[in-house]
Amino acid sequence: MRAAVLHDYGTPPHYDEFDEPRPSDDAAVVEVEAAGLSHLDVAKASGTFYTGPPPLPSVVGSDGVGRLPDGRRVFFDTVVPPYGSLAERVLVPSGALFDVAEGVDSRMAAALGNSGLAAWLALEWRARLRPEETVLVLGATGTVGTAAVQIARALGAGRVVAAARSSERLHRLDADAVVELDGAGGGGASRTDGHGGDGGTGATGGGGAGAGGDLVAAIREATGGGADVIIDPLWGPPALAAMGAARHGARHIQLGQQAAMRIDLPAPLVRSPALDICGFAIFHAPVEVRRDAYLRMTRLAASGGLKLDLQVVPLSGITGAWERQRCGPGTKLVVACH
Ligand SMILES: NC(=O)c1ccc[n+]([C@@H]2O[C@H](COP(=O)([O-])OP(=O)(O)OC[C@H]3O[C@@H](n4cnc5c(N)ncnc54)[C@H](OP(=O)(O)O)[C@@H]3O)[C@@H](O)[C@H]2O)c1
């Protein structure tokens, strides 16, 4: 079969021939329709990810959507190495097959895999979001962030604030307020009309000087006194500022490090607001929790309540797509595997 094959750690996979997977008593062959590319795929293929290096050669790709031999459409987020989702066919443990809601396109269902589940589970399962709470989403222009803004609302948040480096994308999000982390053009924008977005409170940050008091003040204003739940794929100065503006008893869900690997965290920043800093990874959630979340999430997408911009690339174009993913794609990349 044709597949995206990793031959050396830290190098892009190539469109190559690979042995066909064979079904067993506890693993099924899935005919892959589409698979999302994610930062996780690149991290695993580097050979240095904490889950351990994949075998060589092996097929890359962690999750996807496809068909079982009986025609049932499934999502999977676990594979049996050396097989991976970026291939015509993949071997999946029988216990890791999830239903996909009717009415959602397979490419969108694949796009929602890693990114959507991260957003959904971070909010519902890890943060235990309660109705009417205020959610602050950092990195809101990214795929996880864009999903989190919409999912927070669907899960009953009272106020949703999107924070990211300034861009048209940030201002297109359906948030109650936005905060520009880099404060470009004279300050961050904290909007309160639910749909607009211009001018306002000074903000600094992004990858640079960002944990300053201006950004803390901008976040506090945009959140109406601080967030109850912070979704954080960034770490670095934006995370520090978000903690500085957190409401008492807030949960800070740490799920990525796009802005920085380290921060200098003053003890009072955690102690004073009784802040919970919660590490999160999708696979911390039990499989039944992931299965249930995925079905409800794809139902939400089918009803039009969850949308992502995505770009579809053919499996034969994997090497170029991989490089784009590595550099930060700006839009969700989905590989069409057939
Ligand atoms: N823990 C988990 O289970 C889990 C699951 C899924 C993803 N993740 C992690 O979550 C993170 C985001 O994933 P994604 O798919 O949303 O990525 P993405 O689509 O590439 O988005 C990246 C986001 O980070 C922002 N960003 C990048 N560098 C930045 C900097 N120096 N300062 C401020 N913002 C910066 C981007 O802003 P611009 O739009 O301005 O570039 C964008 O908002 C990744 O680290 C990923 O590994 C974790």
The ligand as a Tripos MOL2 file, in Angstrom:
@<TRIPOS>MOLECULE
LIG
   48    52     1     0     0
SMALL
NO_CHARGES

@<TRIPOS>ATOM
      1 N1         -1.7240   18.2200   25.2990 N.am      1 LIG1
      2 C1         -2.4270   17.7460   24.2880 C.2       1 LIG1
      3 O1         -3.0830   16.7090   24.3720 O.2       1 LIG1
      4 C2         -2.4150   18.5180   23.0100 C.ar      1 LIG1
      5 C3         -3.3060   18.1880   21.9690 C.ar      1 LIG1
      6 C4         -3.3020   18.9770   20.8210 C.ar      1 LIG1
      7 C5         -2.3790   20.0280   20.7110 C.ar      1 LIG1
      8 N2         -1.5190   20.2640   21.7190 N.ar      1 LIG1
      9 C6         -0.5300   21.3510   21.6390 C.3       1 LIG1
     10 O2         -1.2230   22.5930   21.6020 O.3       1 LIG1
     11 C7         -0.4280   23.5240   20.8940 C.3       1 LIG1
     12 C8         -1.2980   24.2140   19.8410 C.3       1 LIG1
     13 O3         -1.7100   23.2680   18.8630 O.3       1 LIG1
     14 P1         -2.4970   23.7560   17.5670 P.3       1 LIG1
     15 O4         -2.8230   22.5420   16.7930 O.co2     1 LIG1
     16 O5         -3.5540   24.7190   17.9280 O.co2     1 LIG1
     17 O6         -1.3180   24.5590   16.8280 O.3       1 LIG1
     18 P2         -1.4430   25.6530   15.6820 P.3       1 LIG1
     19 O7         -2.7000   25.4820   14.9230 O.co2     1 LIG1
     20 O8         -0.1390   25.6250   14.9560 O.co2     1 LIG1
     21 O9         -1.5680   27.0350   16.5010 O.3       1 LIG1
     22 C9         -0.4840   27.5410   17.2220 C.3       1 LIG1
     23 C10        -0.9650   28.7110   18.0530 C.3       1 LIG1
     24 O10         0.1430   29.1540   18.8430 O.3       1 LIG1
     25 C11         0.3750   30.5390   18.5750 C.3       1 LIG1
     26 N3          1.7830   30.8500   18.7150 N.ar      1 LIG1
     27 C12         2.8320   30.2510   18.0970 C.ar      1 LIG1
     28 N4          3.9850   30.8000   18.5130 N.ar      1 LIG1
     29 C13         3.6460   31.7720   19.4070 C.ar      1 LIG1
     30 C14         4.3920   32.7060   20.1860 C.ar      1 LIG1
     31 N5          5.7390   32.7480   20.1410 N.pl3     1 LIG1
     32 N6          3.7240   33.5710   20.9790 N.ar      1 LIG1
     33 C15         2.3720   33.5510   21.0400 C.ar      1 LIG1
     34 N7          1.6130   32.6920   20.3230 N.ar      1 LIG1
     35 C16         2.2460   31.8130   19.5220 C.ar      1 LIG1
     36 C17        -0.1280   30.7430   17.1620 C.3       1 LIG1
     37 O11        -0.3660   32.1030   16.9550 O.3       1 LIG1
     38 P3         -0.3440   32.7700   15.4850 P.3       1 LIG1
     39 O12        -1.6980   32.4700   14.8910 O.co2     1 LIG1
     40 O13        -0.1120   34.2070   15.7640 O.co2     1 LIG1
     41 O14         0.8000   32.1210   14.7510 O.co2     1 LIG1
     42 C18        -1.4020   29.9130   17.2180 C.3       1 LIG1
     43 O15        -2.4120   30.6000   17.9090 O.3       1 LIG1
     44 C19         0.7560   22.7460   20.3140 C.3       1 LIG1
     45 O16         1.8560   22.9580   21.1590 O.3       1 LIG1
     46 C20         0.3200   21.3080   20.3870 C.3       1 LIG1
     47 O17         1.3960   20.4230   20.4950 O.3       1 LIG1
     48 C21        -1.5200   19.5480   22.8560 C.ar      1 LIG1
@<TRIPOS>BOND
     1     1     2 1
     2     2     3 2
     3     2     4 1
     4     4     5 ar
     5     4    48 ar
     6     5     6 ar
     7     6     7 ar
     8     7     8 ar
     9     8     9 1
    10     8    48 ar
    11     9    10 1
    12     9    46 1
    13    10    11 1
    14    11    12 1
    15    11    44 1
    16    12    13 1
    17    13    14 1
    18    14    15 2
    19    14    16 1
    20    14    17 1
    21    17    18 1
    22    18    19 2
    23    18    20 1
    24    18    21 1
    25    21    22 1
    26    22    23 1
    27    23    24 1
    28    23    42 1
    29    24    25 1
    30    25    26 1
    31    25    36 1
    32    26    27 ar
    33    26    35 ar
    34    27    28 ar
    35    28    29 ar
    36    29    30 ar
    37    29    35 ar
    38    30    31 1
    39    30    32 ar
    40    32    33 ar
    41    33    34 ar
    42    34    35 ar
    43    36    37 1
    44    36    42 1
    45    37    38 1
    46    38    39 2
    47    38    40 1
    48    38    41 1
    49    42    43 1
    50    44    45 1
    51    44    46 1
    52    46    47 1
@<TRIPOS>SUBSTRUCTURE
     1 LIG1         1 GROUP 0 **** ****
